[in-house]
Amino acid sequence: MTHSYPVDMSQTPDVKAFFDEATWTITYVVKDPASNSCAIVDSVMDIDYAAGRISYESADEVIAYIESEGLTLEWLLETHVHADHLSGAPYIQRKLGGKIAIGENITIVQDVFGKVFNEGTEFQRDGSQFDRLLKDGDTLKIGELECFAMHTPGHTPACMTFTVGNATFTGDTLFMPDGGSARADFPGGDAATLFDSIQKVLALPEDMRLFMCHDYGPNGRDIEWETTVGAEKEHNIHVGAGKTKEEFVKFREERDAQLDMPRLIIPSLQVNMRAGELPPADKDGKTFLKVPVNGL
C-alpha cells in the first residue's frame, strides 16, 4: 500500500511526552523548532470516579511546561473520542488558547452515544463543540510545520492519525510492537477496518517516528511510547512480519470478546463527545454523569 500524504521527513518537530499513570495515556507537546508554536495531542483531565471529583493535575503539568518554554499553543488535537480517559482540551484552551480539532466522524460517535446516554435534543450531534472537524488528508499549520490528518478508523469511526514532519501520532490505531493493537469492539469499531488503517500507517516511510497514545508495559517492561514504522512492520505482535488480514481479524475478534470494558468508559464518552466539557449543569447548578444500566 502506498500513501498520498504530504510527508516531509526533513522536518523534525520537538516532541515532549507526558505520561499519565492513572490512565496509561501519553500526552504530547509538539513544537515547531523554527518558532515558538506548538500543538498538544491527546490531553488528560483527571477524575476520581468513586468520589465524582474532577481535577487538573495532568493538564496543569502540560500547561506549566508550555508556559515555562514560552510557547504559543496553536492546536489541541484529539486522535479520537477516548473511552479510557477524559480530555483536558477545553481546560487547557481556556488557559492558553488554541483550537480543538478532531476527525469529522465525531458526528457518528455523537449520534451513537447521544442515544446511549439519552442526551435529548439539546445535545448537538454536529461536531459543533469542536473548533475544526478534519477530513482524511486535511492539513493544518503548527508554526512552519505542516501537520496532516489521516483517517484511521477501526478502533472508533472517528480515529485520526496525525503526521508532523518525521513524527506520527497514532492514537489507538497502533501500540508499541510488543503491545500490538487496540480493541475494535466498541460501537462503530471493526477489526477488518482497523487492519486496513494500520496498513495506511505502515505505508509511511520506514524511519518515520511513531508515537503511541497508550502504553501498558507488557511483560513488566518499562513504559515506552516511541517506535518506528520499520520496527512495527517487523515486530508488531498483531500485524507485523506479514500477518494477513484474516489472521488479524480472527485474533482481534477473539481477543476483544474476552476484554472487560475500560474503567472510565462511562464518564469518558460523555465528556469526550462534548470536546472535553462536562454535561451542562441542572437548574441547581449541579453536574451529573449518567450510568446507562445494561446500555453499553
C-alpha positions as CSV (number, residue, x, y, z in Angstrom):
1,M,0.0,0.0,0.0
2,T,1.3,3.5,-0.9
3,H,0.2,6.8,0.6
4,S,-0.7,10.1,-0.9
5,Y,0.0,12.3,2.1
6,P,2.5,15.2,2.1
7,V,5.2,13.6,4.1
8,D,8.3,15.8,4.7
9,M,10.8,13.8,6.6
10,S,13.3,16.7,6.7
11,Q,11.1,18.4,9.3
12,T,11.8,17.2,12.8
13,P,9.4,18.6,15.4
14,D,10.4,18.7,19.0
15,V,8.3,16.2,20.9
16,K,7.8,16.3,24.7
17,A,5.9,13.4,26.2
18,F,3.8,13.4,29.5
19,F,2.8,10.0,30.9
20,D,-0.4,9.8,32.9
21,E,-0.1,6.8,35.2
22,A,-3.7,6.7,36.2
23,T,-4.9,6.0,32.6
24,W,-1.7,4.8,30.9
25,T,-2.0,7.8,28.5
26,I,0.8,9.8,26.8
27,T,0.1,13.4,26.0
28,Y,2.4,15.1,23.6
29,V,3.5,18.7,23.1
30,V,4.7,19.0,19.5
31,K,6.8,22.1,18.8
32,D,8.0,23.8,15.6
33,P,11.8,24.1,16.1
34,A,11.8,27.3,13.9
35,S,9.3,29.1,16.1
36,N,7.5,29.1,19.5
37,S,4.4,27.5,18.0
38,C,3.2,24.1,19.4
39,A,0.3,21.7,19.5
40,I,-0.9,19.3,22.1
41,V,-2.0,15.8,21.2
42,D,-4.4,13.9,23.5
43,S,-4.5,15.8,26.7
44,V,-5.9,14.4,30.0
45,M,-8.4,15.6,32.6
46,D,-8.2,13.8,35.9
47,I,-11.2,12.1,37.6
48,D,-11.7,10.4,40.9
49,Y,-14.5,8.3,39.7
50,A,-15.7,7.0,43.1
51,A,-15.7,10.5,44.6
52,G,-17.1,12.1,41.5
53,R,-14.3,14.7,41.6
54,I,-12.6,16.3,38.6
55,S,-9.1,17.8,38.9
56,Y,-6.4,19.0,36.5
57,E,-3.0,17.9,37.7
58,S,-2.1,16.3,34.4
59,A,-3.3,19.2,32.3
60,D,-1.6,21.7,34.7
61,E,1.8,19.9,34.2
62,V,1.5,20.4,30.4
63,I,0.4,24.0,30.8
64,A,3.3,24.7,33.1
65,Y,5.7,23.3,30.6
66,I,4.3,25.4,27.7
67,E,4.4,28.5,29.8
68,S,7.9,27.8,31.1
69,E,9.2,27.4,27.5
70,G,7.4,30.5,26.3
71,L,5.4,28.6,23.7
72,T,2.3,29.6,21.8
73,L,-0.4,26.9,21.6
74,E,-1.9,26.6,18.1
75,W,-3.9,23.4,18.3
76,L,-5.3,20.8,20.7
77,L,-5.6,17.6,18.6
78,E,-7.7,14.7,19.6
79,T,-6.9,11.4,17.9
80,H,-10.4,10.1,18.7
81,V,-13.2,10.1,21.4
82,H,-11.3,8.2,24.1
83,A,-13.0,5.6,26.2
84,D,-10.4,5.4,28.9
85,H,-9.6,8.9,29.9
86,L,-11.2,12.4,29.9
87,S,-9.9,15.1,27.6
88,G,-8.4,18.2,29.2
89,A,-8.6,20.2,26.0
90,P,-11.2,22.8,26.9
91,Y,-9.5,23.4,30.3
92,I,-6.1,24.0,28.6
93,Q,-7.8,26.1,25.9
94,R,-9.2,28.4,28.5
95,K,-5.7,28.9,29.9
96,L,-3.6,29.0,26.7
97,G,-5.8,29.4,23.7
98,G,-5.5,27.3,20.6
99,K,-8.2,25.4,18.6
100,I,-9.6,21.9,19.3
101,A,-9.7,19.6,16.3
102,I,-10.9,16.0,15.8
103,G,-12.0,13.8,12.9
104,E,-15.2,14.7,11.1
105,N,-16.8,11.3,12.0
106,I,-17.2,12.6,15.6
107,T,-20.7,13.2,14.4
108,I,-21.2,9.4,14.1
109,V,-19.9,8.9,17.6
110,Q,-22.1,11.7,19.0
111,D,-25.2,10.2,17.3
112,V,-24.5,6.7,18.8
113,F,-23.6,7.8,22.3
114,G,-26.1,10.6,22.4
115,K,-28.7,7.9,22.2
116,V,-26.9,5.6,24.7
117,F,-26.8,8.3,27.3
118,N,-30.3,9.6,26.5
119,E,-28.9,13.2,25.9
120,G,-32.1,14.6,24.3
121,T,-32.3,17.1,21.5
122,E,-30.3,19.8,23.4
123,F,-27.1,17.8,22.8
124,Q,-25.8,18.8,19.4
125,R,-24.6,15.9,17.2
126,D,-23.0,18.0,14.5
127,G,-19.5,18.3,16.0
128,S,-20.0,22.0,16.8
129,Q,-18.4,21.6,20.2
130,F,-15.0,21.4,18.4
131,D,-13.3,24.2,16.5
132,R,-12.4,22.1,13.5
133,L,-13.5,18.8,12.0
134,L,-10.8,17.1,10.0
135,K,-11.2,15.0,6.8
136,D,-8.7,12.5,5.6
137,G,-5.8,14.4,4.1
138,D,-6.6,17.7,5.7
139,T,-3.6,19.8,6.8
140,L,-3.0,22.4,9.4
141,K,0.0,24.5,10.4
142,I,2.0,24.4,13.7
143,G,4.2,27.4,13.1
144,E,6.1,26.5,9.9
145,L,5.4,22.8,10.4
146,E,2.6,21.2,8.3
147,C,0.5,18.6,10.1
148,F,-1.7,16.3,8.0
149,A,-4.6,14.2,9.2
150,M,-5.0,10.6,8.2
151,H,-8.4,8.9,8.8
152,T,-7.6,5.6,10.5
153,P,-10.9,4.1,11.7
154,G,-11.4,0.7,13.2
155,H,-10.9,1.3,16.9
156,T,-13.6,4.0,16.5
157,P,-15.2,5.6,13.4
158,A,-13.5,9.0,14.1
159,C,-9.9,7.9,14.7
160,M,-7.3,10.1,13.1
161,T,-3.5,9.7,12.9
162,F,-1.5,13.0,12.8
163,T,1.8,13.3,11.0
164,V,4.1,16.3,11.6
165,G,7.3,16.1,9.6
166,N,9.0,12.8,10.7
167,A,6.7,12.3,13.6
168,T,3.4,10.5,13.5
169,F,0.9,10.3,16.4
170,T,-1.2,7.1,16.0
171,G,-3.8,7.4,18.8
172,D,-5.0,3.9,19.5
173,T,-4.6,2.6,16.0
174,L,-1.3,1.0,17.0
175,F,0.6,0.2,20.2
176,M,4.3,-0.5,20.7
177,P,5.4,-3.6,18.8
178,D,5.1,-5.8,21.9
179,G,1.6,-4.3,22.6
180,G,0.1,-5.0,19.2
181,S,-3.1,-3.1,18.5
182,A,-6.2,-1.7,20.2
183,R,-9.6,-3.3,20.5
184,A,-12.1,-2.9,17.8
185,D,-15.4,-4.0,19.5
186,F,-16.7,-0.6,20.6
187,P,-19.8,0.7,18.7
188,G,-18.6,1.6,15.3
189,G,-15.4,-0.3,15.6
190,D,-14.4,-3.1,13.2
191,A,-11.3,-5.3,13.2
192,A,-11.1,-5.5,9.4
193,T,-11.3,-1.8,9.1
194,L,-8.6,-1.4,11.8
195,F,-6.3,-3.7,9.9
196,D,-6.7,-1.5,6.7
197,S,-6.0,1.6,8.8
198,I,-2.9,0.1,10.3
199,Q,-1.6,-0.6,6.7
200,K,-2.0,3.1,5.9
201,V,0.2,4.0,8.8
202,L,2.7,1.3,7.9
203,A,2.9,2.7,4.3
204,L,4.7,5.7,5.7
205,P,8.5,5.8,5.5
206,E,10.3,3.1,7.4
207,D,12.2,5.6,9.6
208,M,9.0,7.6,10.5
209,R,8.9,8.1,14.2
210,L,5.6,6.7,15.7
211,F,4.3,8.0,19.0
212,M,1.7,5.9,20.9
213,C,-1.3,7.3,22.8
214,H,-1.1,4.5,25.4
215,D,1.4,2.0,26.8
216,Y,0.8,-0.6,29.4
217,G,4.3,-2.0,29.9
218,P,3.6,-5.6,28.7
219,N,5.5,-8.3,30.4
220,G,6.7,-5.9,33.0
221,R,8.9,-3.7,30.8
222,D,9.3,0.0,31.4
223,I,6.7,2.3,29.8
224,E,7.7,3.3,26.2
225,W,5.9,5.3,23.6
226,E,8.2,5.9,20.6
227,T,9.0,3.4,17.8
228,T,9.3,3.5,14.0
229,V,7.3,2.2,11.1
230,G,10.0,-0.2,10.3
231,A,10.0,-1.7,13.8
232,E,6.2,-2.1,13.7
233,K,6.3,-3.8,10.3
234,E,8.9,-6.3,11.5
235,H,8.0,-6.9,15.1
236,N,4.4,-5.9,15.9
237,I,2.8,-9.0,17.5
238,H,-0.6,-8.5,15.9
239,V,0.2,-7.2,12.4
240,G,4.0,-7.4,11.9
241,A,6.0,-10.0,10.0
242,G,3.5,-10.3,7.2
243,K,0.5,-11.3,9.2
244,T,-2.6,-11.4,7.0
245,K,-5.9,-9.5,7.4
246,E,-7.7,-12.8,8.0
247,E,-5.3,-13.7,10.8
248,F,-5.6,-10.3,12.4
249,V,-9.4,-10.2,12.3
250,K,-9.7,-13.7,13.8
251,F,-7.3,-12.9,16.6
252,R,-8.7,-9.4,17.3
253,E,-12.3,-10.6,17.5
254,E,-11.5,-13.5,19.7
255,R,-9.3,-11.3,22.0
256,D,-11.9,-8.5,22.2
257,A,-14.6,-10.9,23.3
258,Q,-12.5,-11.6,26.4
259,L,-11.8,-7.9,27.4
260,D,-13.6,-6.0,30.1
261,M,-14.9,-2.5,29.5
262,P,-12.4,0.3,30.3
263,R,-12.8,1.5,33.9
264,L,-13.6,5.1,32.8
265,I,-15.7,4.4,29.7
266,I,-18.9,5.9,31.2
267,P,-17.5,9.3,32.1
268,S,-15.0,9.4,29.2
269,L,-17.6,9.0,26.5
270,Q,-20.0,11.6,27.9
271,V,-17.2,14.2,28.4
272,N,-15.1,13.5,25.2
273,M,-18.1,13.6,22.8
274,R,-18.5,17.1,24.1
275,A,-14.9,18.0,23.3
276,G,-13.9,17.6,26.9
277,E,-16.7,19.6,28.5
278,L,-18.8,18.2,31.3
279,P,-22.5,17.9,30.7
280,P,-24.5,21.1,31.4
281,A,-25.4,21.7,35.0
282,D,-29.0,21.3,36.2
283,K,-31.2,24.2,37.5
284,D,-29.5,23.9,40.9
285,G,-26.0,24.2,39.3
286,K,-25.1,20.6,39.8
287,T,-23.4,18.5,37.2
288,F,-24.1,14.8,36.7
289,L,-22.8,11.9,34.6
290,K,-25.3,9.2,33.6
291,V,-24.8,5.4,34.0
292,P,-26.9,3.5,31.5
293,V,-27.8,0.2,33.0
294,N,-27.2,-2.7,30.5
295,G,-26.8,0.1,28.0
296,L,-23.3,-0.2,26.6
